[in-house]
Amino acid sequence: MLSAILLQAAAGATLGKLGAAIGAGLAAIGAGIGIGNIGASAMEAIARQPESVGEIRSNMIVAAALIEGVAFFAVIICALVIFI
């Protein structure tokens, strides 16, 4: 009985680590897609209004930094799940 409980606990830890690894990968992929969309939209906006390059660029950098911060936070949480 005790060995069955220990085996279930070990299997659950393995599945938890697998889920955390998948979550970290999804966070990185989602951030990459989001930053890519921001860059594409910014280039399109600059092509339409070349005189507002500075404002568009600064807004793009702020939005990309926010997305990257959230993705970094998600990856850190997944790493904590894996190692703790």
C-alpha beads as a LAMMPS data file, in Angstrom:
LAMMPS data file: protein, C-alpha beads

84 atoms
83 bonds

1 atom types
1 bond types

-500.0 500.0 xlo xhi
-500.0 500.0 ylo yhi
-500.0 500.0 zlo zhi

Masses

1 110.0

Atoms # bond

1 1 1 0.000 0.000 0.000
2 1 1 2.751 2.437 0.934
3 1 1 4.721 1.645 -2.213
4 1 1 1.651 2.350 -4.365
5 1 1 1.239 5.764 -2.724
6 1 1 4.929 6.573 -3.245
7 1 1 4.735 5.528 -6.908
8 1 1 1.699 7.743 -7.447
9 1 1 3.491 10.689 -5.802
10 1 1 6.560 10.159 -8.005
11 1 1 4.415 9.947 -11.143
12 1 1 2.558 13.115 -10.159
13 1 1 5.836 14.996 -9.705
14 1 1 6.970 13.892 -13.144
15 1 1 3.729 15.052 -14.743
16 1 1 3.986 18.353 -12.884
17 1 1 7.461 18.931 -14.244
18 1 1 6.305 18.016 -17.729
19 1 1 3.417 20.478 -17.436
20 1 1 5.768 23.204 -16.219
21 1 1 8.115 22.593 -19.141
22 1 1 5.226 22.765 -21.602
23 1 1 3.993 25.948 -19.904
24 1 1 7.416 27.584 -20.221
25 1 1 7.543 26.678 -23.904
26 1 1 4.071 28.068 -24.535
27 1 1 4.957 31.289 -22.715
28 1 1 8.052 31.750 -24.881
29 1 1 6.168 30.974 -28.089
30 1 1 3.315 33.302 -27.149
31 1 1 5.720 36.126 -26.365
32 1 1 7.506 35.621 -29.665
33 1 1 4.253 35.754 -31.596
34 1 1 3.099 38.837 -29.681
35 1 1 6.331 40.755 -30.204
36 1 1 6.311 39.739 -33.874
37 1 1 2.803 41.118 -34.280
38 1 1 3.822 44.359 -32.573
39 1 1 6.801 44.723 -34.897
40 1 1 4.720 44.033 -37.994
41 1 1 2.055 46.531 -36.951
42 1 1 4.673 49.150 -36.154
43 1 1 6.326 48.749 -39.547
44 1 1 2.952 49.076 -41.242
45 1 1 2.164 52.197 -39.219
46 1 1 5.555 53.719 -40.064
47 1 1 4.962 52.980 -43.748
48 1 1 1.628 54.775 -43.579
49 1 1 2.891 57.786 -41.567
50 1 1 6.672 58.178 -41.846
51 1 1 6.644 61.459 -39.930
52 1 1 5.637 59.755 -36.655
53 1 1 8.504 57.247 -36.532
54 1 1 9.741 58.283 -33.071
55 1 1 6.379 58.008 -31.349
56 1 1 5.545 54.671 -32.976
57 1 1 8.973 53.259 -32.131
58 1 1 8.769 54.281 -28.477
59 1 1 5.274 52.814 -28.114
60 1 1 6.452 49.610 -29.794
61 1 1 9.386 49.260 -27.396
62 1 1 7.185 49.806 -24.338
63 1 1 4.628 47.231 -25.503
64 1 1 7.340 44.689 -26.364
65 1 1 8.972 45.198 -22.957
66 1 1 5.666 44.567 -21.200
67 1 1 5.086 41.371 -23.159
68 1 1 8.633 40.208 -22.523
69 1 1 8.255 40.901 -18.802
70 1 1 5.118 38.793 -18.564
71 1 1 6.759 35.967 -20.526
72 1 1 9.850 36.115 -18.298
73 1 1 7.625 35.941 -15.212
74 1 1 5.823 32.880 -16.629
75 1 1 9.096 31.120 -17.443
76 1 1 10.443 31.811 -13.930
77 1 1 7.287 30.396 -12.333
78 1 1 7.579 27.268 -14.507
79 1 1 11.250 26.905 -13.555
80 1 1 10.317 27.140 -9.887
81 1 1 7.779 24.372 -10.359
82 1 1 10.410 22.209 -12.034
83 1 1 13.160 22.706 -9.460
84 1 1 11.150 22.939 -6.250

Bonds

1 1 1 2
2 1 2 3
3 1 3 4
4 1 4 5
5 1 5 6
6 1 6 7
7 1 7 8
8 1 8 9
9 1 9 10
10 1 10 11
11 1 11 12
12 1 12 13
13 1 13 14
14 1 14 15
15 1 15 16
16 1 16 17
17 1 17 18
18 1 18 19
19 1 19 20
20 1 20 21
21 1 21 22
22 1 22 23
23 1 23 24
24 1 24 25
25 1 25 26
26 1 26 27
27 1 27 28
28 1 28 29
29 1 29 30
30 1 30 31
31 1 31 32
32 1 32 33
33 1 33 34
34 1 34 35
35 1 35 36
36 1 36 37
37 1 37 38
38 1 38 39
39 1 39 40
40 1 40 41
41 1 41 42
42 1 42 43
43 1 43 44
44 1 44 45
45 1 45 46
46 1 46 47
47 1 47 48
48 1 48 49
49 1 49 50
50 1 50 51
51 1 51 52
52 1 52 53
53 1 53 54
54 1 54 55
55 1 55 56
56 1 56 57
57 1 57 58
58 1 58 59
59 1 59 60
60 1 60 61
61 1 61 62
62 1 62 63
63 1 63 64
64 1 64 65
65 1 65 66
66 1 66 67
67 1 67 68
68 1 68 69
69 1 69 70
70 1 70 71
71 1 71 72
72 1 72 73
73 1 73 74
74 1 74 75
75 1 75 76
76 1 76 77
77 1 77 78
78 1 78 79
79 1 79 80
80 1 80 81
81 1 81 82
82 1 82 83
83 1 83 84
